[in-house]
Amino acid sequence: QVELVQSGGGSVQNGGSLKLSCKVSGLNEKFYCMGWLRQVPGKEREGVAMIDNDSRMNTDYIDSVRGRFTISKDEARTTMYLEMNRLSPDDTAMYYCAADTRCMTVVYGKVARHGVGRWEYWGQGTQVTVSS
């Protein structure tokens, strides 16, 4: 049974930083992708960042967070992180981690094209609030 358990998040002022964690268990495939998505009330959930399980752990970001957010995994590849810097009120949302075992690799532009419905497993969500 695959389980994704999130931690982190909270409230921060404009320009601040936060780090989210997503501990994954029960995922035994060699190749899969994981990602972070976010959603604000009244809007569709959107992918923010993705990482694959290749030896290089390829990553991709949407343009609005590229250069500010960093997605990574620990050496054991059991925990995924999203380090968020220079946060703005526009980043306020519920953030979810997700996994897709049918995704083999991440290339530039993939996170924007990877439909929400393609993610198989989800974390419970964690709120990020950035005040101005």
Residue frames as a rotation matrix with the C-alpha (Angstrom) as fourth column:
GLN 1
0.578 0.816 0.000 0.00
0.816 -0.578 0.000 0.00
0.000 0.000 -1.000 0.00
VAL 2
-0.388 -0.706 0.592 1.46
0.703 -0.642 -0.306 3.31
0.596 0.298 0.746 -1.11
GLU 3
0.620 0.529 -0.579 1.31
0.780 -0.496 0.382 6.10
-0.085 -0.688 -0.720 1.43
LEU 4
-0.293 -0.640 0.710 2.45
0.556 -0.718 -0.418 9.72
0.778 0.272 0.567 1.14
VAL 5
0.508 0.408 -0.759 2.62
0.861 -0.259 0.437 11.69
-0.018 -0.876 -0.483 4.38
GLN 6
0.158 -0.381 0.911 3.27
0.409 -0.815 -0.411 15.41
0.899 0.437 0.027 4.24
SER 7
0.391 -0.050 -0.919 4.75
0.865 -0.320 0.386 17.75
-0.313 -0.946 -0.082 6.79
GLY 8
-0.753 -0.656 -0.053 5.86
0.619 -0.733 0.284 21.33
-0.225 0.181 0.957 6.85
GLY 9
-0.141 0.690 0.710 4.05
0.642 -0.482 0.597 24.37
0.754 0.539 -0.375 5.56
GLY 10
-0.086 0.184 -0.979 2.50
0.919 -0.365 -0.150 27.12
-0.385 -0.913 -0.137 7.62
SER 11
0.884 0.440 0.156 2.48
0.467 -0.845 -0.262 30.89
0.016 0.304 -0.952 7.47
VAL 12
-0.200 -0.967 -0.158 5.25
0.884 -0.247 0.396 33.24
-0.422 -0.060 0.905 6.43
GLN 13
0.378 0.279 -0.883 5.63
0.014 -0.955 -0.296 36.84
-0.926 0.100 -0.365 5.38
ASN 14
1.000 0.016 0.011 6.24
0.013 -0.131 -0.991 38.02
-0.015 0.991 -0.131 1.85
GLY 15
0.416 -0.905 -0.087 9.79
-0.718 -0.268 -0.643 37.15
0.559 0.330 -0.761 0.83
GLY 16
0.116 -0.334 0.935 10.13
-0.890 0.383 0.247 34.39
-0.441 -0.861 -0.253 3.38
SER 17
-0.477 -0.384 -0.791 10.94
-0.688 0.722 0.065 30.71
0.546 0.575 -0.609 3.02
LEU 18
0.329 0.534 0.779 9.30
-0.828 0.559 -0.033 27.40
-0.453 -0.635 0.626 3.86
LYS 19
-0.702 -0.528 -0.477 10.14
-0.683 0.688 0.244 23.76
0.200 0.497 -0.844 3.29
LEU 20
0.453 0.877 0.157 7.66
-0.886 0.463 -0.026 20.97
-0.096 -0.127 0.987 2.68
SER 21
-0.742 -0.648 0.175 8.35
-0.633 0.762 0.138 17.27
-0.222 -0.008 -0.975 3.13
CYS 22
0.455 0.839 -0.297 6.61
-0.886 0.460 -0.058 14.21
0.088 0.290 0.953 1.76
LYS 23
-0.546 -0.626 0.557 7.55
-0.694 0.710 0.119 10.81
-0.470 -0.321 -0.822 3.13
VAL 24
0.240 0.593 -0.768 6.68
-0.918 0.395 0.018 7.97
0.314 0.701 0.640 0.79
SER 25
-0.561 -0.358 0.746 6.29
-0.579 0.814 -0.044 4.30
-0.592 -0.456 -0.664 1.66
GLY 26
0.118 0.629 0.768 5.14
0.090 0.764 -0.639 1.24
-0.989 0.144 0.034 -0.23
LEU 27
0.814 0.099 -0.573 6.44
-0.521 -0.313 -0.794 2.47
-0.258 0.945 -0.203 -3.60
ASN 28
0.326 -0.678 0.659 8.56
0.031 0.704 0.709 -0.36
-0.945 -0.211 0.251 -4.99
GLU 29
0.898 0.024 0.438 8.83
0.434 0.100 -0.895 0.58
-0.065 0.995 0.080 -8.65
LYS 30
-0.093 -0.995 -0.035 12.27
0.914 -0.099 0.393 1.47
-0.395 0.005 0.919 -10.01
PHE 31
-0.913 -0.182 0.365 10.99
0.351 -0.808 0.474 4.27
0.208 0.561 0.801 -12.21
TYR 32
0.200 0.970 -0.137 8.31
0.974 -0.182 0.132 6.71
0.103 -0.160 -0.982 -11.16
CYS 33
-0.500 -0.294 0.814 7.74
0.287 -0.944 -0.165 10.41
0.817 0.151 0.557 -10.81
MET 34
-0.046 0.495 -0.868 6.79
0.985 -0.121 -0.121 12.48
-0.165 -0.860 -0.482 -7.85
GLY 35
-0.472 -0.084 0.878 5.62
0.476 -0.862 0.173 16.02
0.742 0.500 0.447 -7.71
TRP 36
-0.672 0.321 -0.667 4.17
0.497 -0.472 -0.728 18.92
-0.549 -0.821 0.158 -5.82
LEU 37
-0.407 0.646 0.646 0.87
0.604 -0.340 0.721 20.46
0.685 0.683 -0.252 -6.80
ARG 38
-0.899 0.136 -0.415 -1.08
0.272 -0.569 -0.776 23.33
-0.342 -0.811 0.475 -5.29
GLN 39
-0.327 0.873 0.363 -4.64
0.722 -0.018 0.691 24.54
0.609 0.488 -0.625 -5.24
VAL 40
-0.983 0.179 -0.046 -6.43
-0.114 -0.782 -0.613 27.68
-0.146 -0.597 0.789 -4.16
PRO 41
-0.337 0.930 0.149 -10.18
0.423 0.291 -0.858 27.75
-0.841 -0.226 -0.491 -3.58
GLY 42
0.565 0.710 -0.420 -12.10
-0.110 -0.440 -0.891 28.18
-0.818 0.550 -0.170 -6.80
LYS 43
0.253 -0.550 -0.796 -9.17
-0.965 -0.205 -0.165 27.26
-0.073 0.810 -0.582 -9.03
GLU 44
0.880 0.012 -0.474 -7.90
-0.163 0.947 -0.278 24.05
0.446 0.322 0.835 -10.54
ARG 45
0.688 -0.703 0.181 -5.07
0.051 0.296 0.954 22.18
-0.724 -0.647 0.239 -8.91
GLU 46
0.855 -0.441 -0.272 -1.81
-0.411 -0.258 -0.874 22.93
0.315 0.859 -0.402 -10.72
GLY 47
0.663 -0.716 -0.218 1.49
0.738 0.674 0.031 21.14
0.125 -0.181 0.975 -10.89
VAL 48
0.918 -0.385 -0.092 4.38
-0.322 -0.863 0.390 23.11
-0.229 -0.329 -0.916 -9.41
ALA 49
-0.063 -0.988 -0.142 7.41
-0.997 0.055 0.054 20.82
-0.046 0.145 -0.988 -9.60
MET 50
0.947 0.303 -0.104 8.29
-0.314 0.943 -0.107 17.25
0.065 0.134 0.989 -10.57
ILE 51
-0.116 -0.984 0.138 11.17
-0.969 0.143 0.200 14.89
-0.216 -0.111 -0.970 -10.01
ASP 52
0.632 0.311 -0.710 11.81
-0.521 0.849 -0.091 11.45
0.575 0.427 0.698 -11.39
ASN 53
0.811 -0.283 0.511 13.65
-0.328 0.504 0.799 8.49
-0.484 -0.816 0.316 -9.89
ASP 54
0.798 -0.602 -0.023 16.42
0.190 0.287 -0.939 8.35
0.572 0.745 0.344 -12.47
SER 55
0.205 -0.812 -0.546 19.99
0.977 0.206 0.061 8.33
0.063 -0.546 0.836 -11.18
ARG 56
-0.728 -0.486 0.483 20.14
0.508 -0.856 -0.096 12.04
0.460 0.176 0.870 -12.10
MET 57
-0.214 0.769 -0.602 16.77
0.853 -0.153 -0.499 12.79
-0.476 -0.621 -0.623 -10.48
ASN 58
-0.780 -0.028 0.625 15.67
0.482 -0.663 0.572 15.09
0.399 0.748 0.531 -13.26
THR 59
-0.386 0.617 -0.686 13.45
0.629 -0.368 -0.685 17.97
-0.675 -0.696 -0.246 -12.23
ASP 60
-0.583 0.264 0.768 11.06
0.564 -0.548 0.617 20.44
0.584 0.793 0.171 -13.77
TYR 61
-0.584 0.361 -0.727 9.19
0.525 -0.515 -0.677 23.52
-0.619 -0.777 0.111 -12.54
ILE 62
0.497 0.701 0.512 6.46
0.867 -0.425 -0.260 25.79
0.035 0.573 -0.819 -13.72
ASP 63
-0.068 -0.617 0.784 7.77
0.599 -0.654 -0.462 29.16
0.798 0.438 0.414 -14.80
SER 64
0.526 0.377 0.762 6.31
-0.224 -0.803 0.553 31.09
0.820 -0.462 -0.338 -11.86
VAL 65
0.949 -0.184 0.255 8.40
-0.224 0.175 0.959 29.16
-0.221 -0.967 0.124 -9.31
ARG 66
0.643 -0.759 0.102 11.51
0.680 0.506 -0.531 28.35
0.351 0.411 0.841 -11.32
GLY 67
-0.194 -0.822 0.534 14.54
0.233 -0.568 -0.789 29.79
0.953 -0.029 0.302 -9.57
ARG 68
-0.154 0.201 0.967 12.64
-0.842 -0.538 -0.022 30.17
0.516 -0.818 0.252 -6.27
PHE 69
0.658 0.462 0.595 11.54
-0.697 0.673 0.249 26.62
-0.285 -0.578 0.765 -5.50
THR 70
-0.416 -0.789 -0.452 13.72
-0.853 0.511 -0.107 23.51
0.315 0.342 -0.886 -5.35
ILE 71
0.776 0.625 0.085 12.39
-0.627 0.747 0.221 19.97
0.075 -0.225 0.971 -5.45
SER 72
-0.322 -0.924 -0.208 14.63
-0.809 0.382 -0.447 17.22
0.492 0.024 -0.870 -4.15
LYS 73
0.798 0.451 -0.401 14.76
-0.170 0.805 0.568 13.81
0.579 -0.385 0.719 -2.52
ASP 74
0.474 -0.656 0.587 16.87
-0.765 0.023 0.643 12.44
-0.435 -0.754 -0.491 0.28
GLU 75
-0.469 -0.800 -0.373 19.59
-0.882 0.401 0.248 9.88
-0.049 0.445 -0.894 -0.47
ALA 76
-0.792 0.226 0.567 17.33
0.028 0.942 -0.335 6.98
-0.610 -0.249 -0.752 0.44
ARG 77
-0.869 0.484 -0.101 14.68
-0.247 -0.248 0.937 8.42
0.428 0.839 0.336 -1.89
THR 78
-0.479 0.733 -0.484 12.04
0.840 0.542 -0.011 7.93
0.255 -0.412 -0.875 0.77
THR 79
0.187 0.523 -0.831 11.36
0.665 -0.690 -0.285 11.59
-0.723 -0.500 -0.477 1.34
MET 80
-0.136 -0.128 0.982 10.73
0.878 -0.475 0.060 14.34
0.459 0.871 0.177 -1.17
TYR 81
-0.248 -0.039 -0.968 11.14
0.686 -0.713 -0.147 18.00
-0.684 -0.700 0.204 -0.35
LEU 82
0.304 0.220 0.927 10.02
0.776 -0.622 -0.107 21.32
0.553 0.752 -0.360 -1.73
GLU 83
-0.319 -0.476 -0.820 12.15
0.804 -0.593 0.032 24.21
-0.501 -0.649 0.572 -0.59
MET 84
0.403 0.592 0.698 10.36
0.837 -0.547 -0.018 27.47
0.371 0.591 -0.716 -1.28
ASN 85
-0.449 -0.628 -0.636 12.21
0.768 -0.635 0.084 30.77
-0.457 -0.451 0.767 -1.22
ARG 86
-0.979 0.060 -0.197 11.17
-0.123 -0.938 0.325 34.36
-0.165 0.342 0.925 -1.95
LEU 87
-0.506 0.858 0.089 7.58
0.859 0.511 -0.039 33.43
-0.079 0.056 -0.995 -1.32
SER 88
-0.935 0.324 0.142 4.85
-0.283 -0.926 0.248 35.84
0.212 0.192 0.958 -2.37
PRO 89
-0.401 0.865 0.300 1.14
-0.565 0.025 -0.825 36.00
-0.721 -0.500 0.479 -1.57
ASP 90
0.202 0.456 -0.867 0.52
-0.971 0.206 -0.118 34.44
0.125 0.866 0.485 -4.99
ASP 91
-0.596 -0.492 -0.634 2.09
-0.405 0.867 -0.292 31.24
0.693 0.083 -0.716 -3.63
THR 92
-0.609 0.452 0.652 -0.62
-0.684 0.117 -0.720 30.91
-0.402 -0.884 0.238 -0.98
ALA 93
0.068 0.606 -0.793 -2.36
-0.792 0.516 0.326 27.58
0.606 0.606 0.515 -1.54
MET 94
0.628 0.060 0.776 -2.91
-0.498 0.798 0.341 24.08
-0.599 -0.600 0.530 -0.29
TYR 95
-0.089 -0.766 -0.637 0.09
-0.984 0.168 -0.064 22.07
0.156 0.621 -0.768 -1.41
TYR 96
0.804 0.378 0.460 -0.09
-0.423 0.906 -0.006 18.37
-0.419 -0.190 0.888 -2.21
CYS 97
-0.485 -0.866 -0.122 2.60
-0.757 0.345 0.556 15.83
-0.439 0.362 -0.822 -2.96
ALA 98
0.689 0.725 0.002 1.79
-0.581 0.554 -0.596 13.11
-0.433 0.410 0.803 -5.45
ALA 99
-0.475 -0.813 0.337 3.29
-0.408 0.543 0.734 10.09
-0.780 0.211 -0.590 -7.17
ASP 100
0.631 0.586 -0.508 2.79
-0.724 0.210 -0.657 8.55
-0.279 0.783 0.557 -10.62
THR 101
0.033 -0.641 0.767 4.21
-0.175 0.752 0.636 5.08
-0.984 -0.155 -0.087 -11.26
ARG 102
0.583 0.207 0.786 3.45
0.679 0.408 -0.611 5.32
-0.447 0.889 0.097 -14.99
CYS 103
0.945 -0.322 -0.052 5.75
-0.315 -0.860 -0.403 8.30
0.085 0.397 -0.914 -15.42
MET 104
0.705 -0.707 -0.066 9.26
0.693 0.705 -0.153 7.25
0.155 0.062 0.986 -16.39
THR 105
-0.392 -0.916 -0.079 11.18
0.919 -0.394 0.006 10.47
-0.036 -0.070 0.997 -16.67
VAL 106
0.592 0.498 -0.634 10.92
0.506 -0.842 -0.188 14.22
-0.627 -0.210 -0.750 -16.22
VAL 107
-0.354 -0.654 0.669 11.95
0.931 -0.314 0.186 16.61
0.089 0.688 0.720 -18.97
TYR 108
-0.925 -0.046 -0.376 11.69
0.113 -0.981 -0.158 20.36
-0.362 -0.189 0.913 -19.36
GLY 109
-0.667 0.724 -0.174 8.07
-0.696 -0.522 0.493 21.45
0.266 0.450 0.852 -19.58
LYS 110
-0.669 0.396 -0.629 6.62
0.225 0.914 0.337 18.20
0.708 0.085 -0.701 -18.30
VAL 111
-0.819 0.354 -0.452 5.09
0.494 0.034 -0.869 19.47
-0.292 -0.935 -0.203 -15.07
ALA 112
-0.606 0.616 -0.504 2.82
-0.572 -0.777 -0.261 21.89
-0.552 0.130 0.823 -16.92
ARG 113
-0.368 0.431 -0.824 1.65
-0.795 0.313 0.519 19.11
0.482 0.846 0.228 -19.25
HIS 114
-0.872 -0.021 -0.488 1.18
0.152 0.938 -0.311 16.40
0.465 -0.346 -0.815 -16.61
GLY 115
-0.130 0.943 0.305 -2.53
-0.320 -0.331 0.888 16.40
0.939 0.018 0.345 -15.99
VAL 116
-0.334 0.070 0.940 -3.84
-0.940 -0.097 -0.327 16.29
0.068 -0.993 0.098 -12.44
GLY 117
0.661 0.738 0.135 -5.73
-0.741 0.671 -0.041 13.11
-0.120 -0.073 0.990 -13.26
ARG 118
0.473 -0.547 -0.691 -2.52
-0.268 0.657 -0.704 11.29
0.839 0.518 0.164 -14.08
TRP 119
-0.524 -0.666 0.531 -1.24
-0.712 0.000 -0.702 11.36
0.467 -0.746 -0.474 -10.53
GLU 120
-0.109 0.459 -0.881 -2.05
0.060 0.888 0.456 8.07
0.992 -0.003 -0.124 -8.79
TYR 121
0.137 0.049 -0.989 -1.22
0.934 0.326 0.146 8.68
0.330 -0.944 -0.001 -5.17
TRP 122
0.212 0.079 0.974 -1.65
0.031 -0.997 0.074 11.78
0.977 0.015 -0.214 -3.04
GLY 123
-0.829 -0.406 -0.385 -0.49
0.451 -0.077 -0.889 13.23
0.332 -0.911 0.247 0.22
GLN 124
-0.104 0.860 -0.499 -2.99
0.986 0.022 -0.168 14.72
-0.134 -0.510 -0.850 2.63
GLY 125
0.321 0.183 0.929 -2.20
0.510 -0.860 -0.007 18.34
0.798 0.476 -0.369 1.74
THR 126
-0.090 -0.361 -0.928 -0.64
0.947 -0.319 0.033 21.13
-0.307 -0.876 0.371 3.74
GLN 127
0.832 0.516 0.202 -1.51
0.551 -0.808 -0.209 24.82
0.055 0.286 -0.957 3.78
VAL 128
-0.441 -0.895 -0.067 1.01
0.891 -0.445 0.085 27.47
-0.106 -0.022 0.994 2.83
THR 129
0.725 0.686 0.058 0.00
0.687 -0.726 0.000 31.05
0.042 0.040 -0.998 3.56
VAL 130
-0.476 -0.873 0.106 2.12
0.875 -0.483 -0.043 34.04
0.089 0.072 0.993 2.57
SER 131
0.551 0.678 -0.486 1.08
0.743 -0.664 -0.083 37.40
-0.379 -0.316 -0.870 3.97
SER 132
0.298 -0.393 0.870 1.92
0.669 -0.564 -0.484 40.70
0.681 0.726 0.095 2.34
